[in-house]
Every structure is written in C-alpha cells, then in structure tokens.
Amino acid sequence: MAADPQGVSSVAAMAAALRRQHPLVAALGLRLDDVAVVVRSNDGALLGDLRAYFGPSFVDDAVVGDAAAIEIVALDGQAPALDGLELTVRPPEPGKSSIKEAYVDLADGRIIRKLKTGVVFFIGGGVHLAIGACRRWQNQIVNFINNRFIEARMRDGWILCHAAAVARGDRGLVLAGFSGMGKSTLALHMMEHALDYVSNDRLLIRASTSGEAGALDACGVPKLPRINPGTALSIDRLRAIVPAERRAQYDALPTGELWAIEEKYDVDVDAAYGAGRIRLTTPVQTLMILNWERGAGPCEIRPIDLRERPELLAVVMKTAGLFYEEGEGAPPAEPEPARYLELFAGFDVFELRGGVDFPAAVAFGRARLGDPASAS
C-alpha cells in the first residue's frame, strides 16, 4: 500500500484531515424515498445550488439530525495532489471511448480522481467525501450523491439497470436501448402526454412487493434528464433550454448532423412540466428496448424473450462502477445476468427495431400504460 507524503495511508485519516482544513458551514437534507441523505459543505453557495437542483421533490431538512442518514461531505477547495499514491486509470465502459477516472484502493476504501475536473472522491467505511472545484462541477456532486443512494439500494437487494422510466397511475414503463438510441428523448416525448418522470438513465428494480403478476418494483435515481440539442429542439417546450444563438445555428443543420451533437443541457422537470410530475418509485409492467436506427424503414415493435437475446440483456444491465463499495455482504458491482433474467422472467419485453419513430413508440407505450387517450 502506498502512502501520501505526510505518511497518511487510510481513507478515513485523509478525509478527517481535509475536514479539519476546510471547516463545514452548512448542511442540506435530502429524502430519497426511504433513504435519508445529509450533504455538508464548507460552501453555502454550493448547497444552495444543490437545493435548487433537487427541489421540493427531494429536499427535506428534517433529516439533517437523523443519525441513520448517509453523510456526504463536499468541500470546495484545492484537491490534494495524492503524491506517493499510484493511481490506476479506469478503462472506458463498453461502447464508450472517453477515459474519465483514475483510482487507488487503500485498506479501508478507495480514492477516485476525475481526470477532466480534478475533483477527488474518498469512499469507504462510512466516509463519503468530495474535494475540488465542487461548485463549478456541481453535476459531479449530484452524481456522487446518487451513487451513494444507488449503493444503499443495491445493499437492500435492488439491481441496477441502464434505463429510463415513466409512469401513469400504478403502471410504469422501462425504456432501455443501445447508446444514442434515444431513451431519454422517448421518455420526454411521453412526458408530453401527462405521464410522470421516474428516471433518466439509471433505474433500480426488484421483485414486486405487491405480488402483482408480471410486475416489478422500480426506483428511479433523482437526477434531471440531461439532453442533447436534437432532443431539446424536437420538443417545443424544451427549445428554450438551448441558448438563442445556438438554436439558430442548430435549426439550420441537417437532421443527421443535429442529432449527432453531444452537448448536454439539464431539463428542470418542475419548471418545464409543472410541479408534481416527478416520482421516484412505481410498479412497472413493460420494458421497451430501442434497437432502431434513423432511415431504416418503418418501426417494428415485437415481443422478445431476453433469455434468447443476450445482446439485448447486456443493454439493460449496468455496472455500479468505481463509486460502489463492495464487501461486507454487498452484492458485486458487476452485473450478474442470472439475476436480471430471474427478475424479467414473465415480464413483458418488447424490441423496437427498424427506423426511429418516436410517435409510434409513444403511442405503443401509452397503450401499455392504459392511457385511453392513446387510441384517439
């Protein structure tokens, strides 16, 4: 095990030293379903930004004094150099090209450095600490909070999916697909029809606690949809998310070029669709897997058996990644196909192939949710 220049070789000791150097000034309480989270910081403005991000759906300052809450510390300041610690660069996930993180494992936890931003994270043994330009890179702190929530859920038996979800009443719809297929875009198009937003890119599932045949319980991750210009400009109420000057440039582009642009914008669901349209949990009865491409003819929607389509099962499964602390009875970070197949046995799964057709997919999804207006 390597040590830093001061001889500190544990996550707990390094985190404690950083807290002493950066006195905490305020706290923010969040209630994520039945998981209480307290975020503490040396920067009140950062907590104000996080309060605005999570909004009334999840902010609950009553949990600040809850001894059972997950405590996350976000320090805005100079990240430590980690001299003397040999970090390993994590290779990109399958289908991805960018290298984002390097890490080192110590006896009591893990240290992770984000390569683009320099923000450093300490996890292990009850420590959840981030330090660096946290306010500037607020999205990384949002992700850190959500990673701690995902870990808590997985320790309670939920499994993680790479999927979005929407719901209507007591029915929910899971949307998965190969990278760039448009699951977030489809979810937002469905939101135009009075559906509720559950999750954008990560979804946790488990066996139904209600005993409903063919149903699962689903739990979203409290993160706003992050969309590209192609999605924003395809939905009238979201066009203003893109600055006016860029909108004019993008409106002049051919469709293929527009949809290829990678430039992320957060969608404030409360502001765009109205309060009360976010829910974190729902029963779900249908999985739609997008396996279509632009210009490939008419869209075909057909039922499939995931046991016979391992390439599509792989699309649904999701690793918990570097920010997941294994051990102490926790399930492994890497997905186990057998667990997914067991849960999805008897579940209605559909593949959408052929050409991209959002109106057809929306109509099908609304019908699966029992929306009578979908037939009109």
N, C-alpha and C positions, 0 to 999 in steps of 0.2 A: 504494500500500500504506500502510495506517495503522500508526502505532507507538503503543506504550504510553507512559505519562508519563515513564518512565526512558529512552526512546529505543530500547528493545528492539523489534525488528521481525521476529524469527525464532522459530519454534517451538523450535529447538534451544537458543537463548540463554535464552529464558524458562524452559524446562524445567530447564536447568542451574542457573539462579538459584534456582528453587524447591527443587531438591535440596540446594543449599547451605544454604538457610534451614531445611530440615527433614531433619536427618541420619537416614539409614537405620539401623535397628537389627536387622533380621532378614530372612530370605528363606524362601520356600516353593517347593518344586519340584513341578511337575506334568508328567506324561507323558500326552499326549492322542493316543493311537495312536502314530504315529511323530513327533509334534511335541512338542518339549520347551519348556516354559514356566517361567520363574522370575519369581515375584512378590516384589518387595522393598517394604518399607514402613518408616515411622517409628513404626508402631503394631503391637507384637507381638500385641495382642489381636485386631486385625483379621485378621492372618494366622492366628491360632488359629481364628477363625470360618470363614475360607476353608478351612482344613484340614479342619474338621468337615464343611463343605458338600461338598467334592469327595470326601472319604472315601477308603477304601483302594483304590477302583477307579482313582483318578487321581493320588493323591499319590505322589511319588517324589522324595525329597530328593537322590538321587544326581545329578539333573540340574542342581543349583544351580551346579556348577562347569563346566557344559557351555558352551563358548564359542559354540556354534551355537544355543543356546536363545533364544527370544524373551524379552526382558527387559521386564517391566511394572512400573511404579512406581506405588504407591497411597499418597498422602500424606493423612493425616487432619489437617486443619487448615483455616484460613481460605482459601477460594478467592479468587484475585485478582479485582479489580474489572473488569479489562480496559478501563479508561478509555482513550479515544482509539482504540479498535478498534470499527469499525462492524460489528456482527453482523447477519446475516440470519436471520430466523425461517423455519424449515423448515416448509412446509405439511404437514398430515397425509397419510398414505398413503391411497389409495383405499379407501373403506369404513370409514375411521376418522374421528373427529371431534376428538380432542384434539391440541393443539399441544404438542410435548414439548421441542423443541430449537431453539437458535439457534447460528449458526456463522460463522466468518470464515476465509477461505483466505489464508495468507501464502505467501511464495515457496517455503518448504521444508516446508509441511504445513498442517494445519488445527487450529483450536481450536473446541471444541464446549462449549456450556454447556447443562446440563439445566435447563429452566425451573422445574420444580417443586422440585427439591432444591438447585439452585445448584452442583452438582458440575461441575467444569470438566475437560475432557479435552484433551490435546495429542497429536497423532499426526503422523508424517511423518519420513522419513529415519532410521528406526530408533528414533525416540522413541515411547514408549507410556506416557504419564503421566496419572494422575488426581489431582485435589486437591479437597478439600472435606470434608464430613461423610461420609467413606467408610465408616466402621464403621456408622453409623446407616443408611446407604443401601447396605448390602452387596450387595444384588441388582444394583445398577448396576455394581459392580466385577466381579461374576460375569459380567454381560453384556459388559463391556469385555474380559475375558479371552477369552470365547467369540467376540467379534467379531475379535480378533486371530487366533484359531485358524481361523475361517471364512476370513479373508483369506489365510492361509497355504495353506489347502486350495484356494481358488479360483486362486491363483497356480500351483498344481500341476495345474490342469485340471479340478477338480471344479466342478459348478454347484450353485447353492443353490435349494432348494425350500422352500415353506411347507407343511411336512408333519410328521407324527409317524411313528414306525415301531416295530414289534415283530418278534420273530424266534423261530423254533424250529429248532434244529439249523442246517442250512445253507440254510434258507429264510427269507425275510423279507417283510414286508408293509408297504407305504407307505400312510398314511392322510392324505388331504387333504380340504379342504372349505371352503365359504364361512364367514366369520367367525360364530362362535357355533353352528356345526353340530354340534360335539361330538367332534372328532377326538381330543382328549386324553381325554375321557370314554370313548370307544370303546377307546382304547389301554389304559386302566386296567382296563376290564371284561375285555379279553383277557388282561391280566396275571393275572387270577383263575384262569386255566387253564394255569399253569406256563410261560407264554411269557416271553421276555426283553425288557426295556426297552431300546430303542435311542435314541429321541429323542422330544421332546415337541412342538416347534413349528418347528424348523429341521432340515433334512436335506440333506446333500450327496450328489450322485450322480455317477457316471461310467460309462463303458463297462466291462463286466465284464472283469477281467484273467484270469479262468479260461477264457474262451471259451464259457461255457455259453449256449446259445441261449435268447433270451427273458429273460435275466437282466441285472441291473445291479449294480454295487457301490454300497453305501450307507454313509455315515458320519454318525453322529449328532453332536449338539453336547452336551457334558457339562453339561446344566442339568436340575435336577429338575423334574418336572411341577408347574406352578402351576395350581391348580384352583379353581373357584368352589364355593360351598356345595352347589349342586344336585348336582354330581358327587360331592363328599365324602359326602353323605348317601345317595347311591344305592348305595354300596358299603360293606358292613358294616365291613370292616377300616379304612376311612378316616374313619369317622364321628367318631372321637376327635380328628381334626385340628381340627375346629370346636369352640371353647370351649363347655362345657356350657350356659351361659346362652343363647348364641346358638343352639345346637342346638335347644333347646326352642322358641325363637321361630320358627325356620325350619321345624320339624316341623309347626307349626300353619298354615303358609301353603299356599294352593292351589299345585298343581304349577307352573302357568304363572308365578306370581309368584316362586317359589323359583328356577326356572331362569333368571330374568331378573336375579338379583342378581349384581353384579360385585364380588367380594371375594376376593382371591387368598390361597391357602394353598399352601405348598410340601409336596410329598409326598416324604418320605425313603424312597426305594425300598428301600434296605437294611433299614431298620427295619420297614417295612410288609410287605415280601415276602420278606425273607431275603437274606443275602449271596450274591453271585454271580449276581444276576438283571439286572445292568447289563452291556451290551456296547456298544462304540462303532461297530463295523463288522460288516456282514453282507451276503451276497448277497441281493438282493430280486428277486421274480418277479411281484409283483402290486401294482397301485395301485388303491385304493378311494377314490372321490371322493364325499363326503357332500353331497347336494343335496336333502335331505329337510326336512320341517317337521312340527311337532307337530300332531296332529289331522288329517292329510291322507290318512287311509286306510291301507291296507296298504303295507308297504315293497316296492318293486320293485327288483331288482338285475339290471342288464343290461350286457353288454359294449358299449364305445363305442370310437370312433376319435378321438383328440384332434385330428387334422387337420380333422375335421368339426365339432368343438366348441370353437372358440376361447375361448368364455366359461369353459369348464372348464379349459382350458390356463392361462388367466390366474390361476385359483385356485391352481394348483400352482407357478407361477413366483414368485420372491421377489427383491426388490432387496437388494443388500448394504448400502445405506444410507450415512449420513454417516460411519460409522466405517471405511469401506473406502477405502484409499489407491490411487487409480488411477495409471496411468502406469508407466513402466519395464517395459513388456511385460505388465503385468497386464491381464486381461480387464476389460471395463467393469462398473461397479457395477450398471447397469440390466440386467435380464434380456433375453436375445435369444431370441424364440420359436423361431427355426430350430434353435438348439442343443438345446432341450428336445424338439422334435419329432423330431430326428435320434436322440436317445437313446431316446425312448419308442417309436420305430418297431419293431413286432414284439413289444412288451411288452403284457402282459395288463392292460387298464384297464377298470374297472367303475364305473358310476354307480349310487348308491343314491338313489332318489327315492321320492316318496310320503310316508308317515308315518314318524316316528322309531321305530325298532325295534332297540334295542341287542342283544337276544338273537338276532335273525335275522342281524344284521351279524356278531356274534361267531361264530355257527355257520358262516357263509359264510367268514369269514376263517380260522378254524381249519382248515376243509376245504382251503382254498388252501395252507395251511402243511403239509398232510399229517398233521394230527393225527388219529389213528384214533379218539380218544375223541369227536370232534365228531359222529360219526354215532350215538352212543349216547344 
